[in-house]
Amino acid sequence: MSVRRLAPPELQPKEFVFTPENLAWAKAQVAKYPQGRQQSAIIPLLWKAQEQHGGWLPEVAIRYVADMLGMAHIRALEVATFYTMFILQPCGKKAHVQVCGTTPCRLRGAETLLDVCHRRIAHEPHRVSADGDFSWEEVECLGACVNAPMVLIWNDTYEDLTAESFEKVLDGFAAGKPPKPGPQIDRQFSAPVGGPTVLTDPSIYGGAAPSEAESTPVNPGNTATATLDAAAKKPGEAANFREAGTPQPPAKASKRKPKPN
């Protein structure tokens, strides 16, 4: 999983240049950095090169971007081979699946997702399926541990997966109808499974459900609305008020003699 290599020479294209539109975009990115720091644009430019090349980053594109930024080729190669956001081998036309294989996802069933990839896409990672539509690889943590196990497909994460729901996600991509990203169970982002478990008493919101509290009076005869957490955090006038300091009498001079050195 930690070894990242460029595609073999026979799969590498002979040349790469940005399209006029992408070249203008790249120059605008470089211009965001101060003089002498233009090489900091390496990541967005490599990302754009990968996007232009159909989802994977060939060596000639890495060298092209390095030359554009005045970098040694090895420095650009170090960046491209470090980050798994850069796909260094030819990938599927419809989906490249990155399966998180770190501890939380492993404990929650990532093995079953890898089994699906082995059976449905290719037995080995970085191999394109027979129909050319899919590819996969195992990567390190993708930052959705509370929703483990999960995968990243292109720019979106699909979380709280089982082997069965993962199959459905792949079916959607195969049909050209990718499913909605995020949790694939009845769950809002990383909220508790099954819904909220705290602050569920309707009396807190004046007898209304939390979602209705913003427009519901706290109690009959009172026109005030329940204060939601988001509203409570908005700074009021007091946040912009600064109290004047209280004048203090001048300190009396000390009568103690300094100690001799």
C-alpha positions in Angstrom: 0.0 0.0 0.0 2.9 2.4 0.7 4.7 1.7 -2.6 3.8 4.1 -5.3 5.3 3.7 -8.7 4.9 5.3 -12.1 3.2 3.4 -14.8 5.6 1.3 -17.0 7.1 3.0 -20.1 4.8 1.2 -22.5 1.8 2.8 -20.9 3.2 6.3 -20.7 2.2 9.0 -23.3 5.0 10.6 -25.3 4.0 14.2 -24.6 1.7 16.4 -22.5 0.8 20.1 -22.6 -2.0 22.0 -21.0 -4.9 23.1 -23.1 -5.1 26.8 -23.6 -7.9 27.0 -21.0 -5.9 25.0 -18.5 -2.7 26.9 -19.2 -4.5 30.1 -18.4 -5.9 28.6 -15.2 -2.4 27.3 -14.2 -0.8 30.7 -14.7 -3.5 32.3 -12.5 -2.7 29.8 -9.7 1.0 30.5 -9.9 0.3 34.2 -9.7 -1.3 33.7 -6.3 2.1 33.1 -4.7 4.7 35.7 -3.9 7.9 36.0 -5.9 10.2 33.1 -5.3 7.4 30.9 -3.9 5.8 29.9 -7.2 6.8 26.3 -6.7 4.1 26.1 -4.0 1.6 25.8 -6.9 2.8 22.3 -7.6 -0.2 20.4 -6.1 -3.0 22.3 -7.9 -1.1 22.1 -11.2 -0.5 18.4 -10.9 -4.2 18.0 -10.0 -5.2 19.9 -13.1 -2.8 17.8 -15.3 -4.3 14.6 -13.9 -7.8 15.9 -14.6 -6.9 16.8 -18.1 -5.3 13.4 -18.8 -8.4 11.4 -18.0 -8.0 10.8 -14.3 -4.3 9.6 -14.0 -1.0 11.4 -13.9 1.7 10.4 -16.4 5.4 11.0 -15.9 5.6 13.4 -18.9 2.9 15.6 -17.2 4.9 15.7 -13.9 8.0 16.8 -15.8 6.0 19.4 -17.7 4.6 20.9 -14.5 8.1 20.9 -13.0 9.5 22.8 -15.9 6.7 25.3 -15.8 7.5 26.0 -12.1 11.3 25.9 -12.5 11.6 22.8 -10.3 14.0 19.9 -10.5 12.1 16.9 -11.9 12.8 14.8 -8.8 11.1 17.4 -6.6 7.9 17.1 -8.6 8.2 13.3 -8.6 8.5 13.4 -4.8 5.2 15.2 -4.5 3.4 13.1 -7.0 4.5 9.8 -5.5 3.7 10.9 -1.9 0.1 11.9 -2.2 -2.5 9.3 -3.0 -4.7 12.0 -4.6 -2.4 11.5 -7.6 -3.1 8.4 -9.5 0.0 7.2 -11.2 -1.4 4.3 -13.2 -4.1 4.2 -15.9 -7.5 4.0 -14.2 -11.0 3.1 -15.0 -13.1 5.4 -17.2 -16.1 5.4 -14.9 -14.6 5.1 -11.5 -11.3 4.7 -9.7 -12.0 3.3 -6.2 -9.6 4.1 -3.3 -10.4 1.9 -0.3 -9.3 3.1 3.1 -7.3 0.3 4.7 -6.3 1.9 8.0 -7.3 0.5 11.5 -10.8 1.9 12.0 -12.0 0.9 8.5 -10.3 -2.6 8.9 -12.1 -3.1 12.2 -15.4 -2.1 10.6 -15.2 -4.4 7.6 -12.9 -2.9 5.0 -11.8 -6.5 4.1 -15.2 -7.1 2.7 -14.9 -4.1 0.4 -11.5 -5.3 -0.8 -13.1 -8.6 -1.5 -15.6 -6.9 -3.8 -12.8 -5.1 -5.6 -10.8 -8.3 -6.1 -13.9 -10.1 -7.5 -15.6 -7.3 -9.4 -12.8 -5.1 -10.7 -9.4 -6.8 -10.7 -7.5 -9.2 -8.5 -4.6 -6.8 -8.1 -4.7 -3.1 -7.4 -3.8 -0.5 -10.1 -5.3 -2.8 -12.7 -8.2 -1.7 -15.0 -11.2 -4.0 -15.2 -11.8 -6.0 -18.4 -14.4 -3.5 -19.6 -12.0 -0.6 -18.9 -14.6 1.1 -16.6 -13.1 0.5 -13.1 -9.9 0.4 -11.2 -9.0 0.3 -7.5 -6.3 0.7 -4.9 -5.9 0.6 -1.1 -4.8 3.8 0.6 -4.1 5.2 4.0 -6.6 7.1 6.1 -9.1 9.2 4.2 -10.4 11.1 7.2 -13.9 9.6 7.7 -13.0 7.2 10.5 -16.4 7.7 12.3 -18.1 6.6 9.1 -15.9 3.5 8.6 -15.6 1.6 6.4 -15.5 4.0 3.4 -14.1 4.5 0.0 -13.1 7.5 -2.1 -14.3 7.6 -5.8 -12.9 10.5 -7.7 -13.7 13.5 -5.5 -16.4 12.0 -3.3 -16.5 9.7 -0.3 -19.0 6.9 0.2 -19.3 5.9 3.9 -20.8 3.4 6.3 -20.5 0.7 3.7 -21.2 -3.0 3.6 -20.3 -5.3 0.8 -23.9 -5.1 -0.4 -24.1 -1.3 -0.3 -20.7 -1.0 -1.9 -21.9 -3.2 -4.8 -24.8 -0.8 -5.3 -22.5 2.2 -5.4 -20.5 0.4 -8.1 -23.7 -0.4 -9.9 -24.6 3.3 -10.0 -21.3 4.3 -11.5 -21.6 1.5 -14.0 -24.9 2.8 -15.1 -23.7 6.4 -15.3 -25.8 7.4 -12.3 -23.4 7.8 -9.3 -25.3 7.6 -6.0 -25.4 10.4 -3.6 -22.0 10.7 -1.7 -21.8 10.4 2.1 -23.2 7.8 4.4 -25.0 5.0 2.7 -27.2 4.3 5.7 -29.9 6.4 7.4 -27.5 8.8 9.0 -26.7 12.5 8.7 -23.0 12.9 8.0 -21.2 11.7 11.2 -24.3 12.1 13.5 -25.2 9.1 15.7 -26.7 6.2 13.8 -30.5 6.3 14.1 -30.7 10.0 14.8 -29.9 12.4 17.6 -29.4 11.0 21.1 -29.2 14.2 23.1 -31.3 17.4 23.3 -34.3 15.5 22.0 -36.8 16.7 24.6 -39.5 18.8 22.7 -39.9 21.1 25.7 -36.5 22.5 25.0 -37.9 23.9 21.7 -41.2 25.0 23.1 -43.0 21.7 22.3 -41.8 21.6 18.7 -39.3 19.4 17.0 -35.8 20.9 16.9 -36.1 21.7 13.2 -39.3 23.7 13.8 -38.0 25.6 16.8 -36.7 28.5 14.9 -40.2 29.7 14.1 -42.0 28.4 17.2 -42.7 30.5 20.3 -41.0 29.2 23.5 -44.3 29.4 25.4 -47.8 30.7 24.8 -48.0 34.5 25.0 -44.3 34.9 24.4 -43.4 36.0 21.0 -39.7 35.2 21.5 -38.4 32.2 19.6 -36.2 29.4 21.0 -32.5 30.3 20.8 -30.8 27.8 18.6 -27.1 26.9 19.0 -26.2 28.6 15.7 -28.0 31.8 16.8 -26.4 31.8 20.2 -23.0 31.8 18.7 -23.6 34.9 16.6 -21.8 37.9 18.1 -24.1 40.6 19.4 -23.5 44.3 20.2 -21.7 43.4 23.4 -19.0 41.6 21.5 -18.0 44.9 20.0 -18.1 46.9 23.3 -14.9 47.4 25.2 -15.0 48.7 28.7 -12.7 51.5 29.7 -10.1 50.6 32.2 -10.5 51.7 35.8 -8.0 54.4 36.8 -5.5 53.3 39.4 -3.5 55.5 41.7 0.2 55.7 40.9 2.3 53.1 42.7 4.4 54.4 45.6 8.1 54.4 45.2 9.8 51.6 47.1 11.9 52.7 50.1 14.0 49.5 50.1 17.6 49.9 49.2 18.9 47.8 46.3 21.1 44.9 47.3 24.8 45.4 46.5 26.1 43.2 43.7 
